Amino acid sequence: MGLLTFSINVTLDGCVDHQEGIADDETHAFFTRLMDEAGAMLWGRVTYEMMESYWPTVARGEVEAAPMMREWAIKLESKPKYVVSSTRTDFPWTNSHHIAADLRSGIQRLKDATPAGVLLGSGKLATGLDRLDLIDEYKFLVHPRIAGHGPTLYQGGLPATRRLDLISAKPLGNGTVAMHYRRARS
């Protein structure tokens, strides 16, 4: 069984707005490595639609992009992508699959079928999956910024505090810190 790892950019005040982070070669390399290590990507519908509207055009060379961004886009094309949605069932982007119905069993089946693990990149979906005790690890890229607005990490709240064990903390040259935590099991 593979691990479900939640990874996202977050500012010091908890903002997960994708426009607030530092987007440079170093952060793209970080997320490219995470994607390379994972067997599949997992998103909610809103994140999928944001990604679907841009990255396929980068992969096809239809828009100008830095080499690291193009590399990410090309790799993302071939990576299996799973989408949780109760409002949409058609996901035409290459290698995209729908997860519907019972969230707990659908995600557990995905974890069981993906030994290399699943990389989760949607904040709202992460809250729901954490409520179901399905997230195993957290790999946050903490940016040296205070956004002063939302959306924020776990904005919807959790029923109880999550205890985590620190696996590693690595500062990057751009001032961000790559934090890796594993869920503490009692």
Backbone hydrogen bonds, N-H to C=O, Kabsch-Sander energy under -0.5 kcal/mol:
donor,donor_aa,acceptor,acceptor_aa,energy
2,G,111,K,-2.6
5,T,3,L,-0.7
5,T,118,V,-2.9
6,F,4,L,-0.5
6,F,137,E,-2.7
7,S,5,T,-0.6
7,S,120,L,-2.8
8,I,139,K,-0.7
10,V,141,L,-2.3
11,T,15,C,-2.0
12,L,143,H,-0.8
12,L,145,R,-2.2
13,D,145,R,-0.6
14,G,11,T,-2.1
16,V,151,P,-2.9
20,E,17,D,-2.2
23,A,21,G,-0.6
24,D,22,I,-0.9
28,H,24,D,-2.5
29,A,25,D,-2.4
30,F,26,E,-1.8
31,F,27,T,-2.1
32,T,28,H,-2.4
33,R,29,A,-2.3
34,L,30,F,-1.9
35,M,31,F,-2.4
36,D,32,T,-2.7
37,E,33,R,-2.0
38,A,34,L,-1.4
39,G,117,G,-2.7
40,A,117,G,-1.1
41,M,80,P,-2.8
42,L,119,L,-2.4
43,W,82,Y,-2.6
45,R,84,V,-1.2
48,Y,44,G,-2.5
49,E,45,R,-2.8
50,M,46,V,-1.9
51,M,47,T,-2.6
52,E,48,Y,-3.4
53,S,49,E,-1.4
54,Y,51,M,-1.3
55,W,51,M,-2.0
57,T,54,Y,-0.8
58,V,54,Y,-1.4
59,A,55,W,-2.5
60,R,56,P,-1.9
61,G,58,V,-1.2
62,E,57,T,-2.6
63,V,57,T,-0.8
70,R,66,A,-2.4
71,E,67,P,-2.5
72,W,68,M,-2.2
73,A,69,M,-2.5
74,I,70,R,-2.6
75,K,71,E,-2.2
76,L,72,W,-2.6
77,E,73,A,-1.6
78,S,74,I,-1.0
79,K,75,K,-1.1
81,K,95,N,-3.1
82,Y,41,M,-2.5
83,V,97,H,-2.7
84,V,43,W,-2.3
85,S,83,V,-0.6
85,S,99,I,-1.3
91,F,89,T,-0.6
96,S,93,W,-1.4
97,H,81,K,-2.7
99,I,83,V,-3.1
100,A,98,H,-0.5
103,L,101,A,-0.7
106,G,102,D,-2.4
107,I,103,L,-2.6
108,Q,104,R,-2.2
109,R,105,S,-2.4
110,L,106,G,-1.8
111,K,107,I,-2.6
112,D,108,Q,-2.6
113,A,109,R,-1.9
114,T,111,K,-1.1
117,G,114,T,-2.0
118,V,3,L,-2.8
119,L,40,A,-2.8
120,L,5,T,-3.3
120,L,118,V,-0.7
121,G,42,L,-2.2
126,A,122,S,-2.2
127,T,123,G,-1.6
128,G,124,K,-1.5
129,L,125,L,-2.6
130,D,126,A,-2.7
131,R,127,T,-1.9
132,L,128,G,-0.8
133,D,130,D,-1.7
134,L,129,L,-2.4
136,D,4,L,-2.5
137,E,4,L,-1.9
138,Y,181,Y,-2.7
139,K,6,F,-2.9
140,F,179,M,-1.7
141,L,8,I,-2.1
142,V,140,F,-0.8
142,V,177,V,-2.7
143,H,10,V,-2.8
143,H,141,L,-0.6
145,R,143,H,-2.6
147,A,145,R,-0.5
153,L,14,G,-2.6
155,Q,152,T,-1.5
157,G,154,Y,-1.9
163,R,161,T,-0.6
165,D,182,R,-3.3
167,I,180,H,-3.2
168,S,180,H,-1.7
170,K,178,A,-2.5
172,L,176,T,-3.2
175,G,172,L,-1.8
177,V,142,V,-2.2
178,A,170,K,-3.1
179,M,140,F,-3.2
179,M,177,V,-0.7
180,H,168,S,-2.8
181,Y,138,Y,-3.1
181,Y,179,M,-0.5
182,R,165,D,-2.6
183,R,136,D,-2.8
184,A,163,R,-2.4
186,S,184,A,-0.5
